[in-house]
Amino acid sequence: MTSKYLIINGDDFGFSASVNQAIIESHEQGILTSTSLMVSGQACTEAVNLAKNHPDLGVGLHLVLVCGQSVLPYDKIPHLVDRDGNFLDDPVKAGLTYQFNRDARKELALEIRAQLEKFQETGLPMSHLDGHLHLHAHPVVLGIIKDLAAEFDIKVLRLPFEELNFTLAIDRSHFWTKFVWFQVFGQLRRHGEGLFKNTEVIIPDKVYGLLATGRISEDYLLQLIPKIQTEIAEIYAHPDCSSLSNPSGPMELQTLLSHQVRDRIQACGFELINFHTLKNLRSTIKL
């Protein structure tokens, strides 16, 4: 029987104490194997300390280039952030700025390097790289990541890619939003695969979570997991002990703690791993 591997990732580690608590609880008591750290998050220091006490939790960089704080000050990147260091809150506007503003593109490279350096300073080994609201999949950002991959030992990169029909079979709500996201991120995925084709960077076969953002429920995973027919897959969620900043956070936390979901994963032949394990398996499976 062919081995199948599943990574369960919690995004936004370091965003707040309640997110940190939810991620650690999901790891200790549930199915979460991996998380993505916001190095500019207000609870980043706490997150790093928690991660060091949980060595089996893989930790990657959650690159923040929209709806969040920068690492560099305003005077270093004035075309990216306001005077308080806040990125734009509109992903579309941010994407257009990064594509067409030459000064912004130069500053983008500085900020991405600064976030990678800040992650290095934590002393944690970086298991993978992804991004807040997936702005890391923007062609300009991907080009910068490719240039920095060897220097910062980036070995695994998330590029969302999932079957639209799977999600619609479970939940047909927000049909047109799902359809548009499927098309847009499908194009970005193909661009990224071509860009990293002859590099050492691994891109997991399938990544689930985009088309069910805010709706990663127990029922959703119980129906989704048997449909996944691939050797390596990632499912990501946004668990939170508080609903103040993320109304669906507590529901997604309970999903990651579900014994039924754990049993379904096992019954479908998946082994739960993190991205560090995936890198070690590179020589034994086709990546």
C-alpha positions as CSV (number, residue, x, y, z in Angstrom):
1,M,0.0,0.0,0.0
2,T,1.3,3.4,-0.9
3,S,2.0,5.6,2.1
4,K,-0.1,8.8,2.4
5,Y,0.9,11.8,4.5
6,L,-1.2,14.6,5.9
7,I,0.0,17.8,7.5
8,I,-2.5,19.7,9.7
9,N,-1.4,23.3,10.0
10,G,-2.6,26.2,12.2
11,D,-2.1,29.6,10.7
12,D,-1.5,32.9,12.6
13,F,0.7,31.6,15.4
14,G,1.9,34.7,17.3
15,F,-1.1,36.8,16.3
16,S,-2.6,36.8,19.9
17,A,-2.4,34.8,23.1
18,S,-5.8,33.2,22.3
19,V,-4.5,31.9,18.9
20,N,-1.3,30.6,20.6
21,Q,-3.3,28.8,23.2
22,A,-5.6,27.2,20.6
23,I,-2.6,26.0,18.4
24,I,-0.9,24.4,21.4
25,E,-4.1,22.8,22.6
26,S,-4.7,21.5,19.1
27,H,-1.2,20.1,19.0
28,E,-1.2,18.5,22.4
29,Q,-4.7,17.1,22.4
30,G,-5.7,17.1,18.7
31,I,-4.5,16.5,15.2
32,L,-2.5,19.6,14.6
33,T,1.1,18.9,13.6
34,S,2.3,22.2,12.2
35,T,1.9,25.9,12.5
36,S,2.9,29.2,10.8
37,L,4.5,32.0,12.8
38,M,3.7,35.7,12.3
39,V,7.0,37.2,13.3
40,S,5.4,40.7,13.5
41,G,2.5,39.4,15.6
42,Q,1.9,41.0,19.0
43,A,2.2,37.5,20.7
44,C,5.2,36.3,18.7
45,T,7.6,36.1,21.7
46,E,5.1,33.9,23.6
47,A,4.6,31.8,20.5
48,V,8.3,31.2,20.1
49,N,8.7,30.1,23.7
50,L,5.7,27.8,23.4
51,A,7.2,26.3,20.2
52,K,10.5,25.6,21.9
53,N,8.6,23.6,24.6
54,H,6.9,21.5,21.9
55,P,9.7,20.2,19.6
56,D,7.3,17.9,17.7
57,L,5.4,21.0,16.4
58,G,6.7,22.1,13.0
59,V,7.0,25.8,12.8
60,G,7.2,27.8,9.5
61,L,7.0,31.4,8.5
62,H,3.6,33.0,7.9
63,L,4.8,35.9,5.7
64,V,2.7,39.0,6.4
65,L,2.4,41.5,3.5
66,V,-1.3,42.5,4.0
67,C,-3.6,43.1,6.9
68,G,-0.9,43.2,9.5
69,Q,2.3,44.8,10.8
70,S,5.6,45.0,9.1
71,V,9.0,44.2,10.7
72,L,10.8,47.1,9.1
73,P,9.9,50.7,10.1
74,Y,7.9,53.1,7.9
75,D,11.0,55.1,6.8
76,K,12.5,51.9,5.3
77,I,9.4,50.8,3.4
78,P,7.1,53.9,2.9
79,H,5.5,52.5,-0.2
80,L,4.3,49.4,1.7
81,V,3.0,50.6,5.1
82,D,1.5,53.6,6.8
83,R,3.4,55.5,9.5
84,D,2.4,53.0,12.1
85,G,3.8,50.1,10.1
86,N,0.5,48.8,8.9
87,F,0.2,47.1,5.6
88,L,-2.9,47.7,3.4
89,D,-6.0,45.9,4.5
90,D,-7.2,45.2,0.9
91,P,-5.4,42.1,-0.6
92,V,-6.4,43.1,-4.2
93,K,-5.1,46.7,-3.8
94,A,-1.9,45.3,-2.2
95,G,-1.4,42.9,-5.0
96,L,-1.8,45.6,-7.6
97,T,0.7,47.8,-5.7
98,Y,3.3,45.0,-5.6
99,Q,2.8,44.3,-9.3
100,F,3.0,47.8,-10.7
101,N,4.8,50.0,-8.2
102,R,8.6,49.8,-8.8
103,D,9.5,51.4,-5.4
104,A,7.1,49.0,-3.6
105,R,8.7,46.0,-5.2
106,K,12.1,47.1,-4.1
107,E,10.9,47.6,-0.5
108,L,9.0,44.3,-0.6
109,A,12.3,42.4,-1.0
110,L,13.7,44.3,2.0
111,E,10.7,43.4,4.2
112,I,10.6,39.8,3.1
113,R,14.3,39.4,4.0
114,A,13.6,41.2,7.3
115,Q,10.9,38.7,8.2
116,L,13.1,35.7,7.3
117,E,15.9,37.1,9.4
118,K,13.6,37.7,12.3
119,F,12.5,34.1,12.1
120,Q,16.1,33.0,12.1
121,E,16.7,35.0,15.2
122,T,14.1,32.9,17.1
123,G,16.4,29.9,16.8
124,L,13.6,27.7,15.5
125,P,14.2,25.6,12.5
126,M,11.9,26.8,9.7
127,S,9.8,23.9,8.4
128,H,8.0,25.7,5.6
129,L,6.9,29.1,4.3
130,D,3.3,30.3,3.6
131,G,1.6,33.7,3.8
132,H,-1.2,35.7,5.4
133,L,-4.2,35.7,3.0
134,H,-1.8,33.9,0.6
135,L,-0.1,37.1,-0.6
136,H,3.1,35.0,-0.8
137,A,1.6,33.4,-3.9
138,H,1.7,36.7,-5.8
139,P,4.2,36.4,-8.7
140,V,6.4,39.2,-7.5
141,V,6.6,37.8,-4.0
142,L,7.3,34.3,-5.3
143,G,10.2,35.7,-7.4
144,I,11.7,37.2,-4.2
145,I,11.2,34.0,-2.3
146,K,12.9,32.0,-5.0
147,D,15.9,34.4,-4.9
148,L,16.1,33.9,-1.1
149,A,15.3,30.2,-0.8
150,A,18.8,28.8,-0.7
151,E,20.1,31.5,1.6
152,F,17.3,31.0,4.2
153,D,17.0,27.2,3.6
154,I,13.4,27.4,2.5
155,K,12.5,23.8,1.6
156,V,8.7,23.7,1.6
157,L,6.3,26.2,0.1
158,R,2.5,26.3,0.4
159,L,0.6,27.0,-2.8
160,P,-3.2,26.4,-2.4
161,F,-4.6,23.8,-4.7
162,E,-7.8,21.8,-4.1
163,E,-10.6,20.4,-6.1
164,L,-13.6,22.7,-6.4
165,N,-16.0,19.8,-6.8
166,F,-15.0,18.4,-3.4
167,T,-15.9,21.5,-1.6
168,L,-19.1,22.1,-3.5
169,A,-20.2,18.5,-2.9
170,I,-20.0,19.3,0.9
171,D,-21.2,22.9,0.9
172,R,-22.4,24.9,-2.1
173,S,-22.7,28.2,-0.3
174,H,-20.7,31.1,-1.6
175,F,-20.5,29.4,-5.0
176,W,-19.2,32.3,-7.0
177,T,-16.5,33.3,-4.4
178,K,-15.3,29.7,-4.4
179,F,-15.3,29.6,-8.2
180,V,-13.3,32.8,-8.5
181,W,-10.8,31.8,-5.9
182,F,-10.4,28.4,-7.5
183,Q,-9.6,30.0,-10.9
184,V,-7.3,32.7,-9.5
185,F,-5.3,30.5,-7.2
186,G,-5.1,27.8,-9.8
187,Q,-3.3,30.2,-12.1
188,L,-1.0,31.3,-9.2
189,R,-0.3,27.6,-8.4
190,R,0.7,26.9,-12.0
191,H,3.0,29.9,-12.1
192,G,4.6,28.8,-8.8
193,E,5.1,25.2,-9.9
194,G,6.9,26.4,-13.0
195,L,9.0,28.9,-11.1
196,F,10.2,26.3,-8.6
197,K,10.3,23.3,-11.0
198,N,14.1,22.9,-10.9
199,T,14.7,23.9,-7.3
200,E,15.0,22.1,-4.0
201,V,11.7,23.6,-2.8
202,I,8.9,21.1,-2.2
203,I,5.3,22.1,-3.0
204,P,2.7,19.7,-1.4
205,D,0.4,18.0,-3.9
206,K,-2.8,19.4,-2.5
207,V,-3.5,22.1,0.0
208,Y,-7.1,22.3,1.5
209,G,-8.6,25.3,3.4
210,L,-8.9,28.1,0.9
211,L,-12.3,27.2,-0.4
212,A,-13.7,26.6,3.1
213,T,-12.1,29.5,4.8
214,G,-13.9,30.1,8.1
215,R,-15.8,26.9,7.7
216,I,-13.4,24.1,8.7
217,S,-15.9,22.2,10.7
218,E,-15.9,18.6,12.0
219,D,-18.5,17.7,9.4
220,Y,-16.5,19.3,6.6
221,L,-13.3,17.3,7.4
222,L,-15.2,14.1,8.0
223,Q,-16.5,14.4,4.4
224,L,-13.4,15.8,2.8
225,I,-10.7,13.4,4.1
226,P,-12.1,10.3,2.4
227,K,-12.1,12.2,-0.9
228,I,-8.4,13.1,-0.8
229,Q,-6.6,10.9,-3.2
230,T,-3.0,12.1,-3.1
231,E,0.3,11.1,-1.5
232,I,0.9,14.4,0.3
233,A,-1.7,16.9,1.4
234,E,-2.0,19.8,3.8
235,I,-5.1,21.0,5.5
236,Y,-4.8,24.4,7.2
237,A,-7.2,26.1,9.7
238,H,-7.3,29.1,11.9
239,P,-8.0,27.9,15.5
240,D,-8.6,30.5,18.2
241,C,-9.8,30.2,21.7
242,S,-11.6,33.6,21.3
243,S,-14.1,34.7,18.8
244,L,-13.3,38.4,19.1
245,S,-10.9,38.6,16.1
246,N,-11.9,35.4,14.4
247,P,-15.6,34.3,14.8
248,S,-15.0,30.8,13.4
249,G,-11.8,30.3,15.5
250,P,-13.4,28.4,18.4
251,M,-15.3,26.1,15.9
252,E,-12.1,25.3,14.1
253,L,-10.4,24.6,17.4
254,Q,-13.0,22.0,18.2
255,T,-12.7,20.5,14.8
256,L,-8.9,20.0,15.4
257,L,-9.7,18.4,18.7
258,S,-12.3,16.0,17.3
259,H,-11.7,12.3,18.0
260,Q,-13.9,11.4,15.0
261,V,-11.7,13.4,12.7
262,R,-8.6,11.7,14.0
263,D,-10.2,8.3,13.5
264,R,-11.3,9.2,10.0
265,I,-7.7,10.2,9.1
266,Q,-6.4,6.9,10.4
267,A,-9.2,4.9,8.6
268,C,-8.3,6.6,5.3
269,G,-4.7,5.5,5.6
270,F,-3.1,8.9,6.3
271,E,-0.1,9.3,8.5
272,L,0.0,12.7,10.4
273,I,3.4,14.4,9.9
274,N,4.8,17.9,9.9
275,F,6.9,19.5,7.1
276,H,10.2,18.6,8.8
277,T,9.2,14.9,8.4
278,L,8.2,15.6,4.8
279,K,11.7,17.0,4.0
280,N,13.2,13.9,5.5
281,L,11.0,11.7,3.4
282,R,12.1,13.4,0.2
283,S,14.5,10.6,-0.8
284,T,11.9,7.8,-0.4
285,I,8.8,9.3,-2.1
286,K,8.4,11.2,-5.4
287,L,8.4,14.9,-4.7
